[in-house]
Amino acid sequence: MKTMFGFTLEASFSTFLLHEEIATIKNKKQILIFMFHV
């Protein structure tokens, strides 16, 4: 049971990290686009 919970926790955490990474990449792209337009 503990290992199952640990695995679920790890999976959700890695998913969260992935979403954070994607959001950061999107923000960087927006910043670059903004810089090029100015």
Buried (B, 14 or more C-beta within 10 A) or exposed (E): EEEEEEEEEEEEEEEEEEEEEEEEEEEEEEEEEEEEEE
